[in-house]
Amino acid sequence: MSTPTPKDHTGKGTKFTVTVDGKPKTFTLPPINEETAGKIPGEIVYNAVMNPSDDMAQMRLTMANLEASGVKPQVKDALLSLPFADVMRVLGEWMGESAGSSE
C-alpha cells in the first residue's frame, strides 16, 4: 500500500485511496454521528476536552471514535496498513470533518 491520495469530504464520510496489489483503491471512513458519539466512554471525552494539549488523550478519542463508528473491517485494515503519519493524517481529516471544519 502507498501514501493516501487527497481526501474527498462528501458529508458521507472521509474517503482515502491506497494502492492494493498495485492498483488504487478507495475506502471510506463512515461519518461520525450522534450514535457514534453515544458509544464513546465519557472519561475519554472528558480527558480530551480537559487536557487539549495531551496528544495521547486526543489520540485515544480518535481511536475510540474509529471503534465506535462501525467502520468495516476491510476499511480499518486498509487504514491501519498505512504508515503511522498517513494514518494520523487520514484520521485527523476524518475527525475534522466530523467537527464541521473544512480545508
Long-range contacts (C-beta under 8 A, 24 or more apart in sequence): 1-78, 1-81, 1-82, 3-82, 3-83, 3-86, 4-82, 4-86, 4-89, 4-90, 7-90, 7-93, 9-93, 9-97, 9-102, 9-103, 11-97, 13-94, 14-90, 14-93, 14-94, 14-97, 16-79, 16-90, 18-78, 18-81, 18-82, 20-78, 25-78, 27-74, 27-75, 27-78, 27-79, 28-75, 29-66, 29-69, 29-71, 29-75, 29-79, 29-90, 29-91, 29-94, 30-69, 30-70, 30-71, 31-69, 31-97, 31-98, 32-65, 32-69, 32-94, 32-95, 32-97, 32-98, 36-65, 36-68, 36-69, 36-70, 37-65, 37-68, 39-67, 39-68, 40-64, 40-65, 40-68, 62-91, 62-92, 62-95, 65-95, 65-98, 66-91
